[in-house]
Amino acid sequence: MRLRGPRPGRLTFLPRAGDPAGREGEIFGLYATTGRAASWMASTAWVVFISLTASTSFGILGIVLVLFIGLLLILPVKSTRVG
């Protein structure tokens, strides 16, 4: 299996994030599935902004919008430290 792009870095980050013992596989599976399920959103937003404005310069606003929505969704999540 050949990995390309940012995926190898992302694959090594999650298991070190302090997951509950014995549930690492479950949490990693959810993380991987969510990434694949949401990956189309930035591309779609990019195309929509370009279509609405007729300028490729505004395509980045679609990507920024998706990132901002992700930030708003992650802010209420409380972090716990594993000592």
Contacts in CASP RR format, 6 or more apart in sequence:
PFRMAT RR
TARGET T0000
AUTHOR 0000-0000-0000
METHOD contacts of the structure
MODEL  1
MRLRGPRPGRLTFLPRAGDPAGREGEIFGLYATTGRAASWMASTAWVVFI
SLTASTSFGILGIVLVLFIGLLLILPVKSTRVG
3 11 0 8 1.000
14 27 0 8 1.000
14 28 0 8 1.000
14 31 0 8 1.000
15 24 0 8 1.000
15 28 0 8 1.000
18 82 0 8 1.000
19 25 0 8 1.000
19 27 0 8 1.000
19 28 0 8 1.000
20 27 0 8 1.000
41 66 0 8 1.000
42 62 0 8 1.000
42 63 0 8 1.000
42 66 0 8 1.000
42 67 0 8 1.000
45 59 0 8 1.000
45 62 0 8 1.000
45 63 0 8 1.000
45 65 0 8 1.000
45 66 0 8 1.000
46 59 0 8 1.000
46 60 0 8 1.000
46 62 0 8 1.000
46 63 0 8 1.000
48 62 0 8 1.000
49 58 0 8 1.000
49 59 0 8 1.000
49 60 0 8 1.000
49 61 0 8 1.000
49 62 0 8 1.000
49 65 0 8 1.000
50 56 0 8 1.000
50 58 0 8 1.000
50 59 0 8 1.000
52 58 0 8 1.000
53 59 0 8 1.000
END
